[in-house]
Amino acid sequence: MSTYSDAPVANRNVKGRSRNRWFTQVGWRHLVGVLAVAFSLFPILFVLSAALNPLGTLSSTELVPTGASTENFTNLFERTAFGHWFLNSLLLAGVASFASIFLSALAAYAFSRMRFAGRRVGLLSLLLIQMFPQFLAIVAIFLIFTTVTDLWPAIGFNTPWGLFLLYMGAALGANTWLMKGFFDTLPKELDESATMDGASHAQVFFRIMLPLVAPILAVTGLLAFIGSINEFLIANVFLTNTNSKTLAVGMFGLVAGERNNNFGIFAAGTLLTAIPTVLVFQLLQRYIVSGLTAGAVKG
């Protein structure tokens, strides 16, 4: 009798030990994953609730909205120049990221494949310059662009092209180093065989090298796009005209003085601002993991 009565207790003990073993080996990872997802979704849900809040104020915003309205989106386009800010940011980020990718790829190919006087000094100089943020030279840059605005207004203050020139100087160093590490992983026999067949350096670069380094091009393009569309400090100094502002500068102006009253409009703007970055990320996501890791180990 005692044998049969002890069997359910033994089974429960075995099941309890199995559950404990599962939690210590696998279950805690699921718990950490759920907490990480909840932590990342909380600000998104709060901004979405604020954007749909009909009152449009920070004090009345709750995590779960009691009502829903698109009035904040309507006010965003009627009361502000959000359309101009959006187009300015897309133009600036798109052109700056494309130009930085192209020029960085050219420089990285030269540093990786060619041997010339000043190569090592040039690489070390690029690395050293990246240690100092561009904002340290803001006074000198401001004085230079004061003269540039008088002589060539098309690339001076309150123009996306003047800001584009500034962004180019900040992006080339880091992107060149990233791409050079990727170019170093490609076998040099590819270049040599193409050269033996009569291909020039330009043909080797555009027809052979660029298709092989597509992952790092995608990564640097995404980083350059995000950095350009989110940059605020320099843009806030150089863009003062309402219609020439970027999204970062224009959106900051909404909450600089009236944070409580304009929070709903600000939240609606942030949701729309995230759309270009999300779309670019979705288009390039299959290259991102390989692009970030392939240049780290040579072989």
Solvent accessible surface area in square Angstrom, and as a share of the most:
residue,aa,sasa,rsa
1,M,195,0.87
2,S,77,0.49
3,T,106,0.62
4,Y,176,0.67
5,S,70,0.45
6,D,84,0.44
7,A,48,0.37
8,P,65,0.41
9,V,68,0.39
10,A,51,0.39
11,N,85,0.43
12,R,145,0.53
13,N,75,0.38
14,V,79,0.45
15,K,123,0.52
16,G,18,0.17
17,R,133,0.49
18,S,50,0.32
19,R,155,0.57
20,N,99,0.51
21,R,127,0.46
22,W,137,0.48
23,F,98,0.41
24,T,90,0.53
25,Q,104,0.46
26,V,60,0.35
27,G,4,0.03
28,W,112,0.39
29,R,152,0.55
30,H,110,0.49
31,L,91,0.45
32,V,82,0.47
33,G,33,0.32
34,V,98,0.56
35,L,108,0.54
36,A,58,0.45
37,V,84,0.48
38,A,58,0.45
39,F,168,0.70
40,S,61,0.39
41,L,80,0.40
42,F,113,0.47
43,P,68,0.43
44,I,99,0.50
45,L,85,0.42
46,F,54,0.22
47,V,40,0.23
48,L,76,0.38
49,S,3,0.02
50,A,0,0.00
51,A,0,0.00
52,L,47,0.24
53,N,14,0.07
54,P,59,0.37
55,L,130,0.65
56,G,6,0.06
57,T,30,0.17
58,L,64,0.32
59,S,98,0.63
60,S,37,0.24
61,T,16,0.10
62,E,96,0.43
63,L,75,0.37
64,V,115,0.66
65,P,53,0.33
66,T,133,0.77
67,G,28,0.27
68,A,82,0.63
69,S,33,0.21
70,T,92,0.54
71,E,85,0.38
72,N,6,0.03
73,F,47,0.20
74,T,66,0.38
75,N,20,0.10
76,L,0,0.00
77,F,108,0.45
78,E,129,0.58
79,R,167,0.61
80,T,31,0.18
81,A,17,0.13
82,F,3,0.01
83,G,31,0.30
84,H,95,0.42
85,W,13,0.04
86,F,42,0.18
87,L,120,0.60
88,N,25,0.13
89,S,2,0.01
90,L,61,0.30
91,L,76,0.38
92,L,5,0.03
93,A,0,0.00
94,G,31,0.30
95,V,50,0.29
96,A,4,0.03
97,S,11,0.07
98,F,148,0.62
99,A,19,0.15
100,S,1,0.01
101,I,35,0.18
102,F,80,0.33
103,L,75,0.37
104,S,0,0.00
105,A,1,0.01
106,L,68,0.34
107,A,34,0.26
108,A,0,0.00
109,Y,12,0.05
110,A,27,0.21
111,F,26,0.11
112,S,2,0.01
113,R,36,0.13
114,M,66,0.29
115,R,151,0.55
116,F,91,0.38
117,A,106,0.82
118,G,45,0.43
119,R,51,0.18
120,R,175,0.64
121,V,104,0.60
122,G,22,0.21
123,L,15,0.07
124,L,88,0.44
125,S,44,0.28
126,L,43,0.22
127,L,92,0.46
128,L,100,0.50
129,I,106,0.54
130,Q,68,0.30
131,M,136,0.61
132,F,122,0.51
133,P,85,0.53
134,Q,50,0.22
135,F,84,0.35
136,L,123,0.61
137,A,46,0.36
138,I,23,0.12
139,V,105,0.60
140,A,54,0.42
141,I,22,0.11
142,F,85,0.36
143,L,114,0.57
144,I,103,0.52
145,F,15,0.06
146,T,58,0.34
147,T,74,0.43
148,V,26,0.15
149,T,38,0.22
150,D,110,0.57
151,L,109,0.54
152,W,149,0.52
153,P,86,0.54
154,A,71,0.55
155,I,59,0.30
156,G,3,0.03
157,F,42,0.17
158,N,50,0.26
159,T,25,0.14
160,P,31,0.20
161,W,111,0.39
162,G,1,0.01
163,L,3,0.02
164,F,31,0.13
165,L,89,0.44
166,L,13,0.07
167,Y,18,0.07
168,M,17,0.08
169,G,52,0.50
170,A,46,0.35
171,A,27,0.21
172,L,53,0.27
173,G,2,0.02
174,A,48,0.37
175,N,9,0.04
176,T,2,0.01
177,W,85,0.30
178,L,73,0.36
179,M,0,0.00
180,K,24,0.10
181,G,24,0.23
182,F,12,0.05
183,F,0,0.00
184,D,38,0.20
185,T,29,0.17
186,L,24,0.12
187,P,72,0.45
188,K,97,0.41
189,E,117,0.53
190,L,61,0.30
191,D,18,0.09
192,E,105,0.47
193,S,61,0.39
194,A,10,0.08
195,T,79,0.46
196,M,167,0.74
197,D,125,0.65
198,G,64,0.61
199,A,25,0.19
200,S,59,0.38
201,H,121,0.54
202,A,59,0.45
203,Q,71,0.32
204,V,3,0.01
205,F,4,0.02
206,F,99,0.41
207,R,180,0.66
208,I,50,0.25
209,M,0,0.00
210,L,38,0.19
211,P,83,0.52
212,L,79,0.39
213,V,0,0.00
214,A,30,0.23
215,P,24,0.15
216,I,4,0.02
217,L,35,0.17
218,A,8,0.06
219,V,4,0.02
220,T,0,0.00
221,G,7,0.06
222,L,12,0.06
223,L,88,0.44
224,A,12,0.09
225,F,17,0.07
226,I,55,0.28
227,G,42,0.40
228,S,14,0.09
229,I,6,0.03
230,N,88,0.45
231,E,40,0.18
232,F,54,0.22
233,L,101,0.50
234,I,9,0.05
235,A,0,0.00
236,N,63,0.33
237,V,51,0.29
238,F,7,0.03
239,L,3,0.01
240,T,96,0.56
241,N,82,0.42
242,T,73,0.42
243,N,81,0.42
244,S,14,0.09
245,K,45,0.19
246,T,8,0.05
247,L,2,0.01
248,A,23,0.18
249,V,5,0.03
250,G,3,0.02
251,M,12,0.05
252,F,98,0.41
253,G,46,0.45
254,L,17,0.08
255,V,20,0.11
256,A,64,0.50
257,G,67,0.64
258,E,92,0.41
259,R,151,0.55
260,N,64,0.33
261,N,87,0.45
262,N,36,0.19
263,F,28,0.12
264,G,1,0.01
265,I,10,0.05
266,F,49,0.21
267,A,1,0.01
268,A,0,0.00
269,G,0,0.00
270,T,42,0.24
271,L,47,0.23
272,L,38,0.19
273,T,27,0.16
274,A,48,0.37
275,I,83,0.42
276,P,10,0.06
277,T,33,0.19
278,V,78,0.45
279,L,103,0.51
280,V,34,0.19
281,F,88,0.37
282,Q,93,0.41
283,L,135,0.67
284,L,42,0.21
285,Q,89,0.40
286,R,186,0.68
287,Y,58,0.22
288,I,20,0.10
289,V,111,0.64
290,S,48,0.31
291,G,1,0.01
292,L,105,0.52
293,T,80,0.46
294,A,43,0.33
295,G,26,0.25
296,A,81,0.63
297,V,117,0.67
298,K,153,0.65
299,G,101,0.97
